[in-house]
């Protein structure tokens, strides 16, 4: 069982809240059966999660691959796995996911090569009269799906 750090040894951070926010936090915390401090820490943890290790990320990807083997909606599963793989490679290359230096450099080099190939393919596609059409020849909707979350969706 992990030992909890005594409150006097934890970091402290003073925050000025706009009018009415303290009461909203109190109401939400009471509803959730938490203290106000627990509620604020919970929200912060969800918006600013601790970074994963490379091993944790690879385990997560292996789990996703196992889910693919079991069935379900294969297209959505593959799209999600590809997105997670791309994100992982990008995090390794940018140093956001700790990895051995030589491995990080190899990943970064391969990612740059892949990005160059994608840019070249995009230039070729721009010359194509079929650019912007899906496999059935219908125009694709390329509208942004941005939301109003200042930090993006919680992870």
C-alpha positions in Angstrom: 0.0 0.0 0.0 1.4 3.4 -1.0 2.1 5.9 1.8 0.3 9.3 1.4 2.4 12.4 1.6 1.5 14.5 4.7 -0.3 17.7 3.7 2.4 19.9 5.2 4.9 18.3 2.8 2.8 18.8 -0.4 3.1 21.7 -2.8 0.7 24.6 -2.1 -0.7 26.9 -4.8 -2.8 30.0 -4.1 -5.5 30.7 -6.7 -7.7 33.7 -7.1 -11.2 32.6 -8.3 -13.7 34.8 -10.1 -16.9 35.6 -8.3 -19.2 32.6 -8.0 -16.7 30.0 -8.9 -15.9 29.0 -5.3 -19.5 28.3 -4.7 -19.8 26.2 -7.9 -16.7 24.2 -6.9 -18.2 23.7 -3.4 -21.6 22.5 -4.8 -19.9 20.1 -7.2 -17.5 18.7 -4.6 -20.4 18.2 -2.2 -22.4 16.4 -4.9 -19.4 14.1 -5.6 -18.7 13.5 -1.9 -15.3 15.2 -2.1 -13.7 18.1 -0.4 -13.1 21.2 -2.5 -9.4 20.4 -2.6 -10.0 16.9 -3.8 -12.4 18.2 -6.5 -9.9 20.8 -7.8 -7.0 18.3 -7.8 -9.3 15.7 -9.6 -10.1 18.3 -12.3 -6.4 19.3 -12.7 -5.3 15.7 -12.8 -7.7 15.0 -15.7 -6.7 18.1 -17.7 -3.0 17.8 -16.9 -2.3 14.0 -16.5 1.1 12.7 -15.5 3.2 11.7 -18.5 3.3 8.0 -19.4 6.5 6.0 -19.7 7.4 4.4 -23.0 6.6 1.0 -21.5 3.2 2.1 -20.3 2.4 3.5 -23.8 3.5 0.4 -25.6 1.4 -1.7 -23.2 -1.6 0.4 -24.0 -0.9 0.0 -27.7 -0.6 -3.8 -27.3 -3.9 -3.9 -25.5 -5.5 -2.0 -28.4 -4.0 -4.4 -30.9 -5.5 -7.3 -28.8 -8.9 -5.7 -28.9 -8.6 -5.5 -32.7 -8.1 -9.3 -32.8 -11.3 -9.9 -30.8 -13.5 -8.1 -33.3 -15.9 -5.2 -33.0 -15.9 -2.3 -35.4 -12.6 -2.9 -37.2 -12.5 0.4 -39.1 -13.0 2.5 -36.0 -10.5 0.3 -34.0 -7.9 0.6 -36.7 -8.3 4.3 -37.0 -8.0 4.7 -33.2 -4.9 2.4 -33.1 -3.2 4.4 -36.0 -4.0 7.6 -34.2 -2.5 6.3 -31.0 0.6 5.0 -32.8 1.1 8.3 -34.5 0.8 10.2 -31.3 3.2 7.9 -29.5 5.9 8.2 -32.3 5.4 12.0 -32.2 5.8 12.1 -28.4 9.0 10.0 -28.6 10.4 12.3 -31.3 9.6 15.5 -29.4 11.0 14.1 -26.1 7.6 14.1 -24.4 7.7 10.4 -23.9 11.1 9.4 -22.2 13.1 7.0 -24.4 16.8 6.0 -24.8 18.6 8.8 -26.8 19.6 6.5 -29.7 16.1 5.1 -30.0 14.6 8.6 -29.9 16.9 9.7 -32.7 16.0 6.7 -34.8 12.3 7.4 -34.3 12.8 11.1 -35.1 14.7 10.3 -38.3 12.0 7.8 -39.4 9.2 10.3 -38.6 10.9 13.0 -40.6 11.3 10.6 -43.6 7.6 9.7 -43.3 6.5 13.3 -43.0 8.5 14.2 -46.1 6.9 11.3 -48.0 3.4 12.4 -46.8 4.1 16.0 -47.9 5.3 14.7 -51.4 2.1 12.6 -51.6 0.0 15.6 -50.7 1.6 17.7 -53.5 0.8 14.9 -55.9 -2.8 14.7 -54.6 -3.2 18.4 -55.1 -2.6 17.9 -58.8 -5.2 15.1 -58.9 -8.7 16.0 -60.2 -10.1 13.6 -57.6 -8.6 15.4 -54.6 -11.3 15.9 -51.9 -13.4 13.0 -52.9 -13.9 9.8 -50.9 -13.7 6.3 -52.4 -17.2 6.6 -53.7 -16.5 9.9 -55.4 -18.5 12.0 -52.9 -17.0 15.3 -51.6 -15.5 15.0 -48.1 -16.5 17.3 -45.3 -13.3 18.9 -44.0 -14.8 21.2 -41.4 -12.9 21.7 -38.2 -14.1 19.9 -35.1 -12.5 22.3 -32.6 -14.3 22.6 -29.3 -14.4 25.4 -26.7 -12.1 23.5 -24.2 -9.1 25.8 -23.6 -6.8 22.8 -22.9 -8.6 20.3 -25.2 -10.6 17.3 -24.0 -9.4 15.7 -20.8 -7.2 12.8 -21.4 
